[in-house]
Amino acid sequence: MRRVPFASTKEGSNKGDDRYSVRLIEGTDNESGGRRLNSMYTLNRILGADPFYVKITN
């Protein structure tokens, strides 16, 4: 499994090697994902330079 930071984090989706983790998704799905990510930042009080770890489970 490849671990890639969210594009909204300082690391972004590119590690400097011109390799990106990308996949075409519908605009509505992208908006929904952005809202959920913003909610996670807000609920956990994560600010711009705060380090954090996300564990994704099924």
N, C-alpha and C positions, 0 to 999 in steps of 0.2 A: 504494500500500500504506500503510495506516495503522499507525503504530507506537504501541503502548500499553504502558506498563510493567506488570509483573506486579503483581497486587493485594497481594502480600507485600512490595513495596518501599515506600519512603516516599511516592513519588508516587501509588501506588495506580492504580486504573483510571479515576479522574475527575480531569480537569484543572481543575476549578472552574467549568466551564461547563454542568454538569448533563447532559453527554453521556457515555454510558458505552459501552464496547465489551463487549457481552454476547451470549451465546448459550447456550441451554439444552443441557446435556450430562448424560449419565448419571452418577450418583454414583460408580460404580466408575471411570469414566474420569477424573473430577475427582480422586479419591483417587490414582490412578496418576500423573496429571500433577503433583500436589503432592509425591509421593514423589520423582519425577524431578527436580523443581525443587529440593527440599531436598538431593538428592544433588549437584546442580550447585553449590549454595552451599557444601556441605561439602567437596567435592573441590577447589574453587578457593579455599577458605578465605575466603569472603566473609562479613564480619560485618555487623551491623545498619546501620552508617553508611558502609560502604565503597562508593565509586562503582564501577560495573562496566558493561561493554558486552557485549551478547549479539548475535552474528551468527547468524541462522537460515538454514540452507541446505537444499536438497533433497538 
